[in-house]
Amino acid sequence: MRTRWWTCIFWLFFLILFFGPALAWGQARDVRVAWVPDGDTLILEGREVVRIKGIDAPETAGNGHPDQYFAREATDRLEELVQGRVITLKPGQVPEDRYGRTLAHAYLPSGENIGLLLVREGLAFYYPHEDQDERISRDLLRAQQRAIKQEAGFWAVVLKQYPEVESWAGNKRSKRFHHPDCGYGQRMSGHNREEFETLREIFYAGYAPCRRCTPWPDADR
């Protein structure tokens, strides 16, 4: 009996130690934004870094690279929406990325999904992951498809890049796509490979660009 009791205590301690933080992170919480470094990242009071889940925005300058096209517009819009305000974060199944940033969907006091708003305005694009909520992913992709049709925000320029490329390769497993010269794309298995003729088609289908061979232009184009 005593052995069984100690076994229960051990497993209870194990669950709290390893799953307690994940359970805590799964709760929605209200936070105040102190700073906006780019179009998909928030710095909270207390210096916690939050990466808005389900989207990607043009990269701001860093590591010797200039701003990508529309990076400043995306950053300014996100700052306008959230800086100094209380917003709500709703984490998903994975609470952090590999850089230690909190991963969460972010909502305005009105209840509007901030990532969805940015995608709708052509300031960010849909960035799929396996662990994302299916309904939110569907809404993000639909918003992106409407923005592409309207050539909102950056789409009017981005979709015209690389007109000479005859085929872009999408990975059906990772939902990333590659330039024909990209080594990652060349090593892709035929089972996972899906070909698209234009950037418009592959973005419309919900693929996101590989970071190593992204077609995104620089801001000074």
Number of C-alpha atoms within 10 A of each C-alpha: 6 7 8 9 9 11 12 12 11 11 11 11 13 12 11 12 11 10 12 13 12 17 12 11 21 17 11 15 13 15 16 17 22 18 17 22 16 23 28 25 22 26 19 18 13 10 11 13 21 23 22 23 25 25 25 22 25 25 23 20 15 8 5 6 10 14 17 18 21 27 23 20 16 26 22 16 16 23 21 12 13 21 18 16 15 17 20 20 23 18 23 20 14 14 18 18 12 6 7 12 17 23 23 23 23 27 20 16 13 7 10 12 17 22 26 25 16 25 29 25 22 23 29 26 31 29 20 23 15 10 10 17 13 11 8 15 21 14 15 25 25 19 20 29 22 16 22 24 12 14 17 17 20 22 21 15 15 17 18 12 15 14 10 7 12 13 16 20 22 27 22 14 11 14 21 21 29 26 22 15 10 15 12 15 20 14 8 15 9 9 9 13 17 15 15 16 13 19 23 17 16 22 22 19 16 23 24 23 22 19 11 11 16 13 17 19 16 17 16 9 7
